[in-house]
Amino acid sequence: MRLAVVANPVRDPARAAVAALEAGCRSRGWPEPVVAWTTVAAPGGTQARAAAEDGADLVVVVGGDGTVREVAGALAGTGVPLGIVPRGTANLFARNLRLPYASLRRSVAVALDGVPRDVDLGRARWGRPDGAVREGPFVVMAGVGQDARTIELVRPALKKHIRWVAYFVPALATLGAPLLPMRFRRDDGPMEEGRLWCLLAGSVGRIPLGVEVLRGARANDGLLHVLAVGPGHLVGWVPIALKGLLRWHWDVPGLQQSTARSVRVESDLPLTIHVDGDEHAGVVWLEARIEPSAVRIKLPSHVRG
């Protein structure tokens, strides 16, 4: 078994995770893994593509959702299985796949010996007023509006020490932020226009505390789940929050959820977007689409995606 490891050195537990993977290879009689560390210029995709081209039988990524998405995007369509040892702030993708993100020992065991299952991958493109266009994969969701502004306001030092809890204070500060004029179109449908707090498009939808942002979204359902959020007033956040926490199946004002293969969002006012938690400011359009069953992930035997 030829194993390649792509690890993010910024994460403090990364070296311990790599050591555990090396020990796991020795205990299984496998060759020593080839370890590649990410950099700002090469955040994981380049290393994963090189590993696949060199004939790796398995690639394991050590890091958070940002590193995982880069590696997953590079391995899409190759058939090379991907193991995940979650070591990020929120580890949303791992949570949705029910990976044992809190235990290094169990994470390594699943990454090496788990059952390979095909899951969906998102692709995003976005443009700025000067015509510059960027693109990248996502494994959880992409969004535009005030939720991206919330992520932008998170202090890095606070995120490092209290992890996903650091998002609460900025989130409370932006709940009362004004709705933003947007236009959006799902697949080849008509362009819809309105004022929204944010628009989200994702493959999976659970976040910490068991909140289900995208109701019913599953990593292997082949669908892009689209959520338009636009409460008419501050009190309107109460039923929205209860719907997410209690997983209500009935509609509440200010939420419109649907499914599609792709979505395009436009705004005359440059806005902030996020792609799996990484924010990008000054964006006037965002496109997101889903690639069904694009990536093969090592999962616990009882999980099917």
C-alpha positions as CSV (number, residue, x, y, z in Angstrom):
1,M,0.0,0.0,0.0
2,R,1.6,3.2,-1.2
3,L,0.4,6.0,1.1
4,A,0.9,9.7,0.5
5,V,0.1,12.3,3.3
6,V,-0.7,15.9,2.6
7,A,-0.5,17.9,5.9
8,N,-1.1,21.5,6.9
9,P,1.8,22.5,9.2
10,V,-0.1,25.5,10.5
11,R,-2.2,23.2,12.6
12,D,-0.5,22.4,15.9
13,P,-1.5,18.7,16.1
14,A,-0.4,18.1,12.5
15,R,3.0,16.6,13.3
16,A,1.5,14.3,15.9
17,A,-1.0,13.1,13.3
18,V,1.7,12.5,10.7
19,A,3.7,10.5,13.3
20,A,0.6,8.4,14.1
21,L,0.1,7.7,10.3
22,E,3.7,6.7,10.0
23,A,3.3,4.3,13.0
24,G,0.1,3.0,11.4
25,C,2.0,2.1,8.2
26,R,4.7,0.3,10.1
27,S,2.2,-1.7,12.1
28,R,0.4,-2.8,8.9
29,G,3.7,-3.7,7.1
30,W,3.3,-0.9,4.6
31,P,6.1,1.3,3.3
32,E,6.8,4.6,4.9
33,P,4.4,7.2,3.7
34,V,5.5,10.0,1.4
35,V,4.7,13.2,3.4
36,A,4.1,16.6,1.7
37,W,3.5,19.8,3.7
38,T,1.3,22.5,2.4
39,T,2.3,26.1,1.9
40,V,0.5,29.4,1.3
41,A,1.4,29.1,-2.4
42,A,0.5,25.4,-2.6
43,P,-2.3,24.7,-0.1
44,G,-2.7,21.0,-0.9
45,G,-4.0,20.5,-4.4
46,T,-0.6,20.4,-6.1
47,Q,0.7,17.9,-3.6
48,A,-2.4,15.6,-4.0
49,R,-2.2,15.7,-7.8
50,A,1.5,14.8,-7.7
51,A,0.7,11.9,-5.3
52,A,-2.0,10.5,-7.7
53,E,0.3,10.9,-10.7
54,D,3.1,9.0,-8.8
55,G,0.8,6.1,-8.2
56,A,-0.3,6.5,-4.6
57,D,-2.9,3.9,-3.6
58,L,-4.2,6.2,-0.8
59,V,-3.9,9.9,0.0
60,V,-4.5,11.0,3.6
61,V,-5.0,14.7,4.3
62,V,-4.2,16.2,7.7
63,G,-5.8,19.6,8.3
64,G,-9.1,21.6,8.3
65,D,-11.9,22.0,5.8
66,G,-9.7,24.4,3.7
67,T,-6.9,21.8,3.2
68,V,-9.4,19.0,2.8
69,R,-11.2,20.8,0.0
70,E,-8.0,21.5,-1.9
71,V,-6.9,17.8,-1.7
72,A,-10.4,16.5,-2.5
73,G,-10.7,18.9,-5.5
74,A,-7.3,17.6,-6.9
75,L,-8.3,13.9,-6.4
76,A,-11.8,14.3,-8.0
77,G,-12.3,11.8,-10.8
78,T,-9.0,10.0,-10.2
79,G,-10.5,7.1,-8.2
80,V,-7.7,7.4,-5.6
81,P,-9.2,7.1,-2.2
82,L,-8.9,10.0,0.3
83,G,-8.5,9.5,4.0
84,I,-9.1,12.4,6.3
85,V,-7.5,13.2,9.7
86,P,-9.4,16.3,10.7
87,R,-7.3,18.9,12.5
88,G,-9.1,22.2,11.7
89,T,-11.2,24.7,13.6
90,A,-14.7,23.4,12.9
91,N,-14.1,20.3,10.8
92,L,-17.5,20.6,9.3
93,F,-16.9,18.1,6.5
94,A,-15.7,15.5,8.9
95,R,-18.7,16.1,11.2
96,N,-21.1,15.6,8.3
97,L,-19.4,12.4,7.2
98,R,-19.5,11.3,10.9
99,L,-15.8,10.8,11.0
100,P,-14.2,10.5,14.5
101,Y,-12.7,14.0,14.5
102,A,-12.2,14.2,18.3
103,S,-9.9,11.1,18.5
104,L,-6.6,11.0,16.6
105,R,-6.3,7.2,17.1
106,R,-9.7,6.6,15.6
107,S,-9.3,9.2,12.9
108,V,-6.1,7.5,11.7
109,A,-7.7,4.0,11.8
110,V,-10.6,5.2,9.6
111,A,-8.3,7.1,7.2
112,L,-6.2,3.9,6.7
113,D,-8.7,1.1,7.0
114,G,-12.1,2.8,6.3
115,V,-14.5,1.7,3.5
116,P,-14.2,3.9,0.4
117,R,-17.4,5.6,-0.5
118,D,-18.1,8.1,-3.3
119,V,-19.3,11.5,-2.2
120,D,-20.2,14.7,-4.0
121,L,-17.9,17.7,-4.6
122,G,-18.8,21.4,-5.1
123,R,-17.1,23.7,-7.5
124,A,-17.3,27.5,-7.2
125,R,-16.3,30.4,-9.5
126,W,-16.6,34.1,-8.6
127,G,-15.8,37.4,-10.2
128,R,-14.8,40.9,-9.2
129,P,-15.8,44.3,-10.8
130,D,-12.4,44.5,-12.6
131,G,-13.2,41.2,-14.5
132,A,-10.9,39.0,-12.4
133,V,-12.2,35.5,-12.0
134,R,-11.2,32.9,-9.4
135,E,-12.4,29.4,-8.8
136,G,-12.0,26.5,-6.3
137,P,-13.7,23.4,-5.0
138,F,-15.8,23.1,-1.8
139,V,-16.8,20.2,0.3
140,V,-19.3,21.9,2.6
141,M,-20.7,25.1,1.2
142,A,-20.2,28.4,-0.5
143,G,-22.1,31.5,0.5
144,V,-22.5,35.2,-0.2
145,G,-23.7,38.0,2.0
146,Q,-23.6,38.7,5.7
147,D,-22.7,35.1,6.8
148,A,-19.4,35.6,4.8
149,R,-19.0,39.0,6.5
150,T,-19.3,37.1,9.9
151,I,-16.4,34.8,8.9
152,E,-14.4,37.9,7.8
153,L,-14.8,39.4,11.3
154,V,-13.5,36.4,13.2
155,R,-10.2,37.2,15.0
156,P,-7.6,34.5,14.0
157,A,-6.1,34.4,17.5
158,L,-9.5,33.8,19.0
159,K,-10.3,31.1,16.5
160,K,-7.0,29.4,17.3
161,H,-7.8,29.2,21.1
162,I,-11.5,28.5,21.2
163,R,-12.0,27.1,17.7
164,W,-15.5,27.2,16.2
165,V,-16.9,29.1,19.3
166,A,-15.0,32.2,18.0
167,Y,-17.7,32.6,15.4
168,F,-20.5,33.3,17.9
169,V,-19.7,36.9,18.7
170,P,-19.3,38.1,15.1
171,A,-22.5,36.2,14.2
172,L,-24.5,38.0,16.9
173,A,-23.1,41.3,15.7
174,T,-24.2,40.7,12.1
175,L,-27.7,39.3,12.8
176,G,-29.1,42.9,12.6
177,A,-27.1,43.8,9.5
178,P,-29.2,45.0,6.6
179,L,-30.5,42.7,3.9
180,L,-28.5,42.9,0.6
181,P,-29.9,43.2,-2.9
182,M,-29.2,40.1,-4.9
183,R,-30.3,38.2,-8.0
184,F,-30.0,34.5,-8.2
185,R,-30.8,31.7,-10.7
186,R,-31.0,28.0,-10.1
187,D,-30.0,25.8,-13.1
188,D,-31.5,27.3,-16.2
189,G,-34.5,28.8,-14.4
190,P,-35.5,32.5,-14.3
191,M,-33.4,35.1,-12.5
192,E,-35.0,35.9,-9.1
193,E,-34.5,39.2,-7.3
194,G,-34.7,40.1,-3.7
195,R,-33.0,41.4,-0.5
196,L,-31.3,38.6,1.4
197,W,-29.1,38.3,4.5
198,C,-27.2,35.6,2.7
199,L,-27.5,32.9,0.1
200,L,-25.9,29.5,0.7
201,A,-25.2,26.6,-1.7
202,G,-23.8,23.4,-0.2
203,S,-23.4,19.7,-0.4
204,V,-23.8,19.1,3.4
205,G,-25.5,21.2,6.0
206,R,-24.8,20.3,9.6
207,I,-22.7,22.6,11.8
208,P,-21.6,22.4,15.5
209,L,-24.3,22.0,18.2
210,G,-26.3,19.8,15.9
211,V,-27.7,22.7,13.9
212,E,-28.9,21.7,10.4
213,V,-28.4,24.6,8.1
214,L,-29.3,22.8,4.9
215,R,-32.1,20.4,5.9
216,G,-31.8,17.0,4.4
217,A,-28.5,17.6,2.6
218,R,-26.4,14.5,2.3
219,A,-22.9,14.2,0.9
220,N,-23.9,11.6,-1.7
221,D,-27.3,12.8,-2.9
222,G,-26.0,14.4,-6.1
223,L,-27.7,17.7,-5.3
224,L,-26.7,21.2,-4.6
225,H,-28.8,22.5,-1.7
226,V,-29.6,26.2,-2.0
227,L,-30.8,28.3,1.0
228,A,-31.9,32.0,0.6
229,V,-32.0,33.7,4.1
230,G,-33.9,36.9,4.4
231,P,-35.7,37.5,7.7
232,G,-37.9,40.7,7.6
233,H,-36.9,41.8,11.1
234,L,-34.5,40.9,13.9
235,V,-37.2,38.8,15.7
236,G,-37.5,36.7,12.6
237,W,-34.2,35.0,13.5
238,V,-36.0,33.2,16.3
239,P,-38.0,30.7,14.2
240,I,-35.0,30.4,11.8
241,A,-32.7,29.4,14.7
242,L,-35.3,27.0,16.2
243,K,-35.8,25.3,12.8
244,G,-32.0,24.7,12.6
245,L,-31.7,23.5,16.2
246,L,-34.8,21.4,16.4
247,R,-34.8,20.3,12.7
248,W,-38.3,21.4,12.0
249,H,-39.7,20.1,8.7
250,W,-42.2,22.9,8.2
251,D,-41.4,26.2,6.5
252,V,-40.6,29.4,8.5
253,P,-40.7,33.0,7.2
254,G,-37.4,34.3,5.8
255,L,-36.1,30.9,4.6
256,Q,-36.3,29.5,1.1
257,Q,-34.6,26.1,0.5
258,S,-34.4,24.3,-2.8
259,T,-32.2,21.9,-4.7
260,A,-30.4,22.3,-8.0
261,R,-27.3,21.3,-10.0
262,S,-26.0,24.8,-10.1
263,V,-26.8,28.3,-8.9
264,R,-25.6,31.8,-9.9
265,V,-25.8,34.8,-7.6
266,E,-25.2,38.4,-8.8
267,S,-25.0,41.8,-7.0
268,D,-24.4,45.3,-8.2
269,L,-22.9,46.0,-4.8
270,P,-19.5,44.2,-4.3
271,L,-20.1,41.6,-1.5
272,T,-18.0,39.2,0.6
273,I,-18.3,35.5,-0.2
274,H,-16.9,32.4,1.5
275,V,-15.9,29.0,0.2
276,D,-15.7,26.5,3.0
277,G,-15.0,29.2,5.5
278,D,-12.4,31.1,3.5
279,E,-13.7,34.6,2.7
280,H,-13.2,36.7,-0.4
281,A,-14.3,40.4,-0.5
282,G,-15.3,42.6,-3.4
283,V,-17.2,39.9,-5.4
284,V,-20.1,40.8,-7.7
285,W,-21.1,37.3,-8.9
286,L,-20.7,33.7,-7.6
287,E,-21.5,30.4,-9.4
288,A,-21.7,27.1,-7.6
289,R,-22.3,23.6,-9.0
290,I,-22.2,20.0,-7.8
291,E,-20.2,17.1,-9.2
292,P,-22.0,13.9,-8.0
293,S,-19.9,11.1,-6.6
294,A,-16.7,12.9,-7.6
295,V,-14.4,11.9,-4.7
296,R,-13.8,8.6,-3.0
297,I,-13.5,9.0,0.8
298,K,-12.5,6.5,3.5
299,L,-15.5,6.3,5.9
300,P,-16.4,4.2,8.9
301,S,-18.0,0.9,7.9
302,H,-21.5,2.0,9.2
303,V,-21.5,5.3,7.3
304,R,-22.6,5.4,3.7
305,G,-22.1,9.2,3.0
